[in-house]
Amino acid sequence: MRALSIINEPVVSKGVVWSYGGLAIFTATLIVFFAYTGFFTPLGYGGFVASIVSAFVEIIMLLILRSLYRTRYILTEEELVIRTTRLIGGEKRILLDNVESVEETLIPLGIRLFGASFHGGYYQIPGLGRAFVAMTNFNDGLLIKTKQGNFIITPRERAGFKRTIEAKINP
């Protein structure tokens, strides 16, 4: 018999999408500009090199934008799986036996150690310490403290998801 899984698809904030979408549009404009300067100005090969570097940045922006819509929080009988792109730290598996507390929280301001601003990664958060953040909006924060570290996620219907996790860790 297979264990029941709850898959939570978070709400993606328009502000987060527009920040990455705007950067992607700006970077695409730079690619065209640098390619033009490579052909029609004395910049020559420098324009082509700048265009290639900009194309690499564009690919990363588009992958992060796609990742926002592919972020998932999967709750099974034994664990919580935070499924994100490798660009911000990859998939995290949290055994429910290791969960110490689950708290609703605001999205804190922290120092990014690794990852993508407005989407996630590892952060140093004052008063909390190091945390893995996987967010798709600025409103629905859920802080999960475990024996291995802290995690901040933004599930759809934060209060209901919190109650479901608590029911599994405190049967």
Order of alpha helices (4+ residues) and beta strands (2+ residues): beta-alpha-alpha-beta-beta-beta-beta-beta-beta-beta-beta-beta-alpha
